Amino acid sequence: MTVVKEIKDIKTSVLFLLHESSKYRDSDRKLLARIWIEQLGEIQNLRDKQISAEEFLLEFIKDNTVLCTQESVGRVRRKIQEHNPALRGNKWSKRHNEQEKIKAEVKNIERNI
């Protein structure tokens, strides 16, 4: 699956989940897990079945997997939150308030390398 197709495919799910619960706004892991549950349910032979970690990983590494990547989920979440402040999590303000401090620290580290 191409990155563009993947992003288009998950955008609606991410938007719905951000509206549904604040717990998904601050945690890409929770958001990703929920999306993977939905995507695994789309696979006919896995619907309503518990799978092992090995079965999950075998599905994840397939070239034609239905599972999206963490990078795509995070990218979509950030873009949605950029345009919809009401869907930002509690951690958003804290991170942005510390942004200049972190930039200065990174510049200091870069100078010492």
NUKOLZA-350512 format. One record per residue: x, y, z of N, C-alpha, C in turn; residue in three letters; residue number from 0. Coordinates in steps of 0.05 Angstrom, whole numbers, plus 32768, in hexadecimal, padded with zeros to 4 digits. Layout:
% residues N
REC  n_X  n_Y  n_Z ca_X ca_Y ca_Z  c_X  c_Y  c_Z res   n
REC    X    Y    Z    X    Y    Z    X    Y    Z ALA NUM
...
END
This chain:
% residues 113
REC  n_X  n_Y  n_Z ca_X ca_Y ca_Z  c_X  c_Y  c_Z res   n
REC 8011 7FE9 8000 8000 8000 8000 8012 8019 8000 MET   0
REC 800C 802C 7FEF 801C 8044 7FEE 8015 8056 8006 THR   1
REC 8027 8067 800D 8023 8079 8024 800B 808A 8020 VAL   2
REC 8008 8095 8008 7FF1 80A7 8002 7FD7 8098 8005 VAL   3
REC 7FD5 8080 7FFA 7FBC 8070 7FFD 7FB7 8069 801A LYS   4
REC 7FCD 8062 8028 7FCA 805B 8045 7FBF 8072 8055 GLU   5
REC 7FC9 808A 804F 7FC0 80A2 805E 7FA3 80A8 8057 ILE   6
REC 7F9B 80A6 803E 7F7F 80AA 8036 7F6D 8096 8044 LYS   7
REC 7F76 807D 8045 7F66 8067 8051 7F61 806B 806F ASP   8
REC 7F74 8076 807D 7F71 8077 809A 7F68 8093 80A4 ILE   9
REC 7F67 80A6 8093 7F60 80C1 809C 7F44 80C2 80AA LYS  10
REC 7F31 80B5 809E 7F16 80B5 80A9 7F15 80A7 80C5 THR  11
REC 7F23 8091 80C7 7F24 8083 80E1 7F32 8093 80F6 SER  12
REC 7F48 80A0 80EF 7F56 80B0 8103 7F45 80C8 810C VAL  13
REC 7F38 80D5 80F9 7F26 80EB 8100 7F10 80E2 8112 LEU  14
REC 7F03 80CC 810C 7EEE 80C1 811C 7EF7 80BB 8139 PHE  15
REC 7F0F 80AE 813B 7F19 80A6 8155 7F21 80BF 8166 LEU  16
REC 7F2C 80D3 8159 7F33 80EC 8168 7F1A 80F9 8173 LEU  17
REC 7F04 80F8 8163 7EEA 8103 816D 7EDF 80F1 8183 HIS  18
REC 7EE2 80D7 8180 7ED5 80C4 8192 7EE0 80C5 81AE GLU  19
REC 7EFA 80C7 81B1 7F06 80C6 81CC 7F20 80D6 81CE SER  20
REC 7F23 80E4 81E3 7F3B 80F4 81E8 7F54 80E2 81EC SER  21
REC 7F50 80C8 81F3 7F67 80B7 81F9 7F78 80B3 81E0 LYS  22
REC 7F6C 80B6 81C8 7F7B 80B2 81AF 7F89 80CC 81A7 TYR  23
REC 7F83 80E2 81B3 7F8F 80FC 81AB 7FAC 80FF 81B4 ARG  24
REC 7FB3 80F2 81CA 7FCE 80F4 81D5 7FDF 80DB 81D2 ASP  25
REC 7FD4 80C6 81C6 7FE2 80AD 81C4 7FE0 80A0 81A9 SER  26
REC 7FF6 80A3 8199 7FF6 8095 817F 7FF5 8077 8182 ASP  27
REC 7FFF 806D 8198 7FFF 8050 819D 7FE2 8046 81A0 ARG  28
REC 7FD2 8054 81B0 7FB6 804C 81B4 7FA7 804F 819A LYS  29
REC 7FAC 8065 818C 7F9F 806A 8172 7FA6 8055 815E LEU  30
REC 7FBF 804E 815C 7FC8 803A 8149 7FBD 801E 8150 LEU  31
REC 7FBD 8017 8169 7FB2 7FFD 8171 7F95 7FFB 8169 ALA  32
REC 7F85 8010 816E 7F69 8010 8167 7F65 800D 8149 ARG  33
REC 7F75 801B 8139 7F73 8019 811C 7F7B 7FFE 8113 ILE  34
REC 7F90 7FF2 811E 7F98 7FD7 8116 7F82 7FC3 811C TRP  35
REC 7F74 7FC6 8133 7F5E 7FB4 813A 7F49 7FB6 8124 ILE  36
REC 7F42 7FCE 811B 7F2F 7FD2 8106 7F39 7FC5 80EC GLU  37
REC 7F52 7FC9 80E5 7F5D 7FBF 80CC 7F5F 7FA1 80CC GLN  38
REC 7F66 7F95 80E3 7F67 7F78 80E5 7F4B 7F6C 80E2 LEU  39
REC 7F37 7F7A 80EB 7F1B 7F71 80E8 7F12 7F70 80CB GLY  40
REC 7F20 7F7F 80BA 7F1A 7F80 809D 7F24 7F67 808F GLU  41
REC 7F37 7F59 809B 7F41 7F40 808F 7F2E 7F2A 8095 ILE  42
REC 7F23 7F1E 8080 7F0D 7F0B 8083 7F14 7EF4 8097 GLN  43
REC 7F2B 7EE8 8094 7F32 7ED1 80A5 7F3A 7ED9 80C1 ASN  44
REC 7F3C 7EF3 80C7 7F44 7EFB 80E2 7F2C 7F08 80F1 LEU  45
REC 7F16 7F0D 80E3 7EFF 7F1A 80F0 7EF5 7F09 8108 ARG  46
REC 7EF1 7F16 811E 7EE7 7F08 8136 7EF9 7EF2 8140 ASP  47
REC 7F13 7EF5 813D 7F26 7EE0 8145 7F3D 7EEE 8153 LYS  48
REC 7F46 7EE2 8169 7F5E 7EEC 8175 7F76 7EE1 8166 GLN  49
REC 7F8B 7EF1 8162 7FA2 7EE8 8154 7FBB 7EEA 8166 ILE  50
REC 7FCE 7EDA 8160 7FE7 7EDB 8170 7FF8 7EF2 8166 SER  51
REC 800C 7EF9 8176 801F 7F0E 816E 802D 7F06 8154 ALA  52
REC 8033 7EEC 8151 8040 7EE3 8139 802E 7EE7 8120 GLU  53
REC 8015 7EE1 8123 8002 7EE5 810D 8000 7F02 8106 GLU  54
REC 7FFF 7F13 811B 7FFE 7F30 8116 8017 7F3A 8107 PHE  55
REC 802E 7F31 8110 8047 7F3A 8103 8049 7F30 80E6 LEU  56
REC 8040 7F18 80E1 8040 7F0D 80C6 802E 7F1E 80B4 LEU  57
REC 8017 7F27 80BF 8005 7F38 80AF 8012 7F54 80AB GLU  58
REC 801F 7F5E 80C0 802B 7F79 80BF 8041 7F7B 80AA PHE  59
REC 8051 7F66 80A6 8067 7F67 8094 8060 7F60 8077 ILE  60
REC 8048 7F58 8072 803F 7F52 8057 8041 7F6B 8045 LYS  61
REC 8049 7F67 802C 804A 7F7E 801A 802E 7F8A 8015 ASP  62
REC 801A 7F7A 8016 7FFE 7F83 8010 7FED 7F83 802A ASN  63
REC 7FF9 7F89 8040 7FEB 7F89 805A 7FD5 7F9F 805B THR  64
REC 7FC1 7F9A 806A 7FAC 7FAE 806E 7FB4 7FC1 8085 VAL  65
REC 7FC9 7FBA 8094 7FD1 7FC9 80AB 7FE1 7FE2 80A3 LEU  66
REC 7FDA 7FF9 80AE 7FE8 8011 80A9 8001 8013 80BB CYS  67
REC 8011 8027 80B5 802A 802A 80C6 8025 803F 80DB THR  68
REC 8035 803F 80F0 8034 8052 8105 8039 806E 80FA GLN  69
REC 804B 8070 80E7 8052 808A 80DB 803A 8097 80CE GLU  70
REC 802B 8087 80BF 8013 8092 80B2 7FFE 809B 80C6 SER  71
REC 7FF9 808C 80DA 7FE6 8093 80EF 7FEE 80AD 80FC VAL  72
REC 8007 80AF 8104 8011 80C7 8111 8010 80DF 80FF GLY  73
REC 8016 80DC 80E5 8015 80F2 80D2 7FF8 80FC 80CF ARG  74
REC 7FE6 80E9 80CC 7FCA 80F0 80C9 7FBF 80FE 80E2 VAL  75
REC 7FC6 80F3 80F9 7FBD 8100 8112 7FC7 811C 8115 ARG  76
REC 7FE1 8120 810F 7FEC 813B 8112 7FDF 814F 80FE ARG  77
REC 7FDA 8146 80E6 7FCD 8158 80D2 7FB1 815F 80DA LYS  78
REC 7FA2 814B 80E4 7F86 8151 80ED 7F87 8164 8105 ILE  79
REC 7F99 815F 8118 7F9A 8171 812F 7FA4 818D 8129 GLN  80
REC 7FB4 818F 8114 7FBE 81A9 810B 7FA6 81BA 8102 GLU  81
REC 7F93 81AE 80F5 7F7C 81BD 80EA 7F64 81BD 80FC HIS  82
REC 7F64 81AC 8111 7F4E 81AA 8124 7F57 81AC 8141 ASN  83
REC 7F5B 81C4 814B 7F66 81C7 8166 7F56 81B9 817C PRO  84
REC 7F3C 81B5 8177 7F2B 81A8 818B 7F32 818A 818E ALA  85
REC 7F40 817F 817A 7F48 8163 817B 7F64 815E 8185 LEU  86
REC 7F71 8174 818E 7F8C 8171 8199 7F8A 8166 81B5 ARG  87
REC 7F9E 8156 81BC 7F9E 814A 81D7 7FA8 815E 81EC GLY  88
REC 7FA8 8154 8205 7FB2 8165 821B 7FD0 816A 8219 ASN  89
REC 7FDE 8158 820E 7FFB 815A 820C 8004 816E 81F7 LYS  90
REC 7FF3 8175 81E4 7FFA 8186 81CE 8004 81A1 81D8 TRP  91
REC 7FF5 81AE 81E9 7FFD 81C9 81F3 8017 81C7 8202 SER  92
REC 801A 81B3 8212 8033 81AF 8222 804B 81AD 820F LYS  93
REC 8048 819C 81FA 805F 8198 81E7 8065 81B2 81D9 ARG  94
REC 8051 81C1 81D0 8056 81DA 81C2 8061 81F0 81D4 HIS  95
REC 805A 81EF 81ED 8065 8203 8200 8083 81FE 8205 ASN  96
REC 808B 81E5 8202 80A7 81DD 8207 80B8 81DD 81ED GLU  97
REC 80AB 81E3 81D7 80B8 81E1 81BD 80D2 81F1 81BA GLN  98
REC 80D2 820A 81C3 80EA 821B 81C0 8100 8211 81D2 GLU  99
REC 80FA 8208 81EA 810E 81FD 81FC 811B 81E4 81EF LYS 100
REC 810C 81D3 81E3 8117 81BB 81D7 8127 81C2 81BE ILE 101
REC 811E 81D5 81AE 812E 81DE 8197 8149 81E8 81A0 LYS 102
REC 814A 81F7 81B5 8164 8202 81BF 8176 81EB 81C9 ALA 103
REC 816A 81D7 81D6 817A 81C0 81DF 8185 81B0 81C8 GLU 104
REC 8175 81AC 81B3 817E 819E 819B 8195 81AD 818E VAL 105
REC 8192 81C7 818B 81A8 81D7 817F 81C1 81D5 818F LYS 106
REC 81BF 81D5 81AA 81D6 81D2 81BB 81E4 81B7 81B7 ASN 107
REC 81D4 81A2 81B4 81DF 8187 81B0 81ED 8186 8195 ILE 108
REC 81E0 8192 8180 81EC 8192 8165 8207 81A1 8165 GLU 109
REC 8209 81B6 8174 8223 81C5 8175 8239 81B4 8182 ARG 110
REC 8232 81A2 8194 8245 8192 81A2 824D 8179 8193 ASN 111
REC 8240 8174 817D 8246 815B 816E 825D 8160 815B ILE 112
END
